[in-house]
């Protein structure tokens, strides 16, 4: 439907998908915080978006926000060579939750504006 086929809506939709995937990666890190030789993973998204914006100068209709999972092999915080910091991961999980809430609120605001435009005579 063309009503929801806007750049703003696609960015919100893909942003929610990326944030959900980021929470899944963080949850996996937290789950494995006591697993020997486990290396912390990160979802690389922000850099990809900046690269797209720099390359295109603008966000185009065919926008596809991709992400990569990066594994941190450079640090070993614990004797068992596990590098998951529980406090850092919990803070990131909470921050991502707030970002998801903000995206949902923005999307709900768009729906409210559309609804009020339809109801207005």
C-alpha positions as CSV (number, residue, x, y, z in Angstrom):
1,X,0.0,0.0,0.0
2,X,1.4,3.4,-1.0
3,X,0.3,5.0,2.2
4,X,3.1,3.1,4.1
5,X,5.6,3.1,1.2
6,X,7.6,6.1,2.5
7,X,11.2,6.4,3.2
8,X,10.4,7.3,6.9
9,X,8.3,4.2,7.3
10,X,10.9,2.0,5.7
11,X,13.7,3.4,8.0
12,X,11.5,2.9,11.1
13,X,10.6,-0.7,10.0
14,X,14.2,-1.6,9.2
15,X,15.5,0.2,12.3
16,X,13.2,-2.0,14.5
17,X,14.5,-5.1,12.7
18,X,18.1,-4.1,13.3
19,X,17.6,-3.2,17.0
20,X,15.8,-6.5,17.5
21,X,18.8,-8.3,16.0
22,X,21.1,-6.3,18.1
23,X,19.3,-7.4,21.3
24,X,19.6,-11.0,20.2
25,X,23.3,-10.7,19.8
26,X,23.6,-9.0,23.2
27,X,21.4,-11.7,24.8
28,X,23.7,-14.3,23.2
29,X,26.7,-12.6,24.8
30,X,25.1,-12.5,28.2
31,X,24.1,-16.1,27.9
32,X,27.7,-17.1,27.2
33,X,29.4,-14.9,29.7
34,X,30.7,-17.9,31.6
35,X,31.6,-20.0,28.5
36,X,35.4,-20.5,28.2
37,X,37.0,-19.0,25.0
38,X,33.8,-17.2,24.0
39,X,34.4,-14.0,22.2
40,X,32.0,-11.1,22.5
41,X,30.0,-10.3,19.4
42,X,28.7,-6.9,18.2
43,X,26.3,-5.8,15.6
44,X,27.9,-3.3,13.3
45,X,25.1,-1.1,12.0
46,X,25.8,2.5,12.6
47,X,28.9,2.5,10.5
48,X,27.1,0.9,7.6
49,X,24.3,3.6,7.7
50,X,26.9,6.4,7.8
51,X,28.7,4.8,4.8
52,X,25.4,4.6,2.8
53,X,24.6,8.2,3.6
54,X,28.1,9.3,2.6
55,X,28.0,7.3,-0.6
56,X,24.5,8.4,-1.7
57,X,24.3,11.8,-0.1
58,X,20.7,11.0,0.8
59,X,18.6,8.0,1.8
60,X,17.1,6.5,-1.4
61,X,13.8,4.6,-1.8
62,X,15.6,1.3,-2.2
63,X,17.2,1.7,1.2
64,X,18.3,-1.6,2.7
65,X,19.9,-1.3,6.1
66,X,22.2,-4.2,6.4
67,X,24.3,-5.1,9.4
68,X,27.3,-7.3,10.1
69,X,28.2,-9.2,13.2
70,X,31.7,-8.4,14.4
71,X,33.5,-10.7,16.8
72,X,36.0,-9.2,19.3
73,X,39.1,-11.3,19.2
74,X,41.4,-8.6,20.6
75,X,40.5,-8.6,24.3
76,X,40.7,-11.3,26.9
77,X,39.2,-10.0,30.1
78,X,39.1,-13.2,32.0
79,X,41.4,-16.1,32.7
80,X,39.3,-18.5,30.7
81,X,39.7,-16.2,27.6
82,X,36.1,-15.1,27.7
83,X,35.8,-11.3,27.0
84,X,32.1,-10.7,27.8
85,X,31.7,-7.9,30.4
86,X,28.3,-8.5,32.0
87,X,27.8,-4.8,33.1
88,X,28.6,-3.5,29.6
89,X,26.3,-6.0,27.9
90,X,23.4,-5.2,30.3
91,X,23.9,-1.5,29.7
92,X,23.8,-2.1,25.9
93,X,20.8,-4.3,26.2
94,X,18.9,-1.6,28.1
95,X,20.1,1.1,25.7
96,X,18.8,-0.9,22.8
97,X,15.5,-1.4,24.5
98,X,15.1,2.4,24.8
99,X,16.0,2.7,21.1
100,X,13.3,0.2,20.2
101,X,10.8,2.1,22.3
102,X,11.7,5.3,20.6
103,X,11.3,3.8,17.1
104,X,7.9,2.3,18.1
105,X,6.8,5.6,19.5
106,X,7.8,7.3,16.2
107,X,5.9,4.7,14.2
108,X,2.9,5.0,16.4
109,X,3.0,8.8,15.9
110,X,3.0,8.2,12.1
111,X,0.0,5.9,12.5
112,X,-1.8,8.5,14.6
113,X,-1.2,11.3,12.0
114,X,-2.5,9.0,9.2
115,X,-5.6,8.0,11.3
116,X,-6.4,11.6,12.1
117,X,-6.1,12.5,8.4
118,X,-8.5,9.7,7.5
119,X,-11.0,10.7,10.2
120,X,-10.9,14.4,9.5
121,X,-13.7,15.5,7.1
